[in-house]
Amino acid sequence: ALRSSLYDSEARYGKGTRLGRYKGYKLHCTACVCDSILPLSFSITTANVYDNQVQGLLYELKTYNPFIVLADAAYDDAQWFKVSKTLEYNLLTDVNMRKANSIESFKDESRYKNALFMQSPIGKNLYKNRLKIEQLFSILKGLYNLENPRLYGQKRYERHVKWVLLSYIIDEFNKVNSKISSRKYPWNL
C-alpha cells in the first residue's frame, strides 16, 4: 500500500490488510528468492485494483524462466492459473476460500489442485519462501521509505519506486561485494 496525498486526483480508495481503507496506490512486485532477494518486475496500480487483475507481471517473468511462482491468497484466481499454465510456470498461491465452505466446492480444477498441494508438506515448505518476499517489502518500506512520501500522481510514484528499487539493488550488490551478511550497512547506521 502506497498512501498518497488526500488531494491526489489520480489516486483511488482501496482496502489494505494493515492500513484498512486508504487512498493511494498499490505496488505489485515479482522477486527472485535466492541468496539475496532481488526485484525482477513491478507494476503500480491505483488502490482500487484487485491484485489478481495484474496478470502482466506473469508475462514479464517469462524472460527469467522461473520454475515456480509463489503468490499470496489475493492471486488465487482461475485466470492466473490459466496464464501460468500457458507460460509453463508452476503457480503456488495461498488458498482464498471466497465464501466456499471447503476446497471440494472449488469449481476450477487448478485452484483445487493448488489447495491440495498447499496442504502437503512439500507445498508448505515451498510456500515458506514467500515470506522472503514479505521481507523485501518490509525492507523497502522501512529502510528506503517506500510507503510515506505522500506524492501527487501515479507517474511520480512510479519514479519514486524505481529510485527505491535501484537503491536497493545497488545496496544488495555492495553487500555481496563487501561480504556483508547483515541488513545494517555502515551507511545506514
URQUIVEN-V45694 format. One record per backbone hydrogen bond with DSSP energy under -1.0 kcal/mol. NH is the residue of the N-H (numbers start at 1). CO is the residue of the C=O. If there is no record, write none. Layout:
BEGIN
nh & co
NH & CO
NH & CO
END
This chain:
BEGIN
nh & co
2 & 25
4 & 23
5 & 151
8 & 5
12 & 24
14 & 22
16 & 20
20 & 16
22 & 14
24 & 12
25 & 2
26 & 45
28 & 43
30 & 41
32 & 38
34 & 36
38 & 32
40 & 30
41 & 30
43 & 28
45 & 26
47 & 24
49 & 46
53 & 50
54 & 51
58 & 55
59 & 55
60 & 56
61 & 57
64 & 61
69 & 90
71 & 92
75 & 72
76 & 73
77 & 75
81 & 77
82 & 78
83 & 79
84 & 80
85 & 81
86 & 82
87 & 83
89 & 84
92 & 69
94 & 71
100 & 97
105 & 102
106 & 103
112 & 108
113 & 109
114 & 110
115 & 111
116 & 112
117 & 113
118 & 114
120 & 117
124 & 120
125 & 121
126 & 122
127 & 123
128 & 124
129 & 126
130 & 127
131 & 128
132 & 129
134 & 130
135 & 131
136 & 132
137 & 133
138 & 134
139 & 135
140 & 136
141 & 137
142 & 138
143 & 139
144 & 139
146 & 140
157 & 153
158 & 154
159 & 155
160 & 156
161 & 157
162 & 158
163 & 159
164 & 160
165 & 161
166 & 162
167 & 163
168 & 164
169 & 165
170 & 166
171 & 167
172 & 168
173 & 169
174 & 170
175 & 171
176 & 172
177 & 173
178 & 174
180 & 175
185 & 183
188 & 185
END
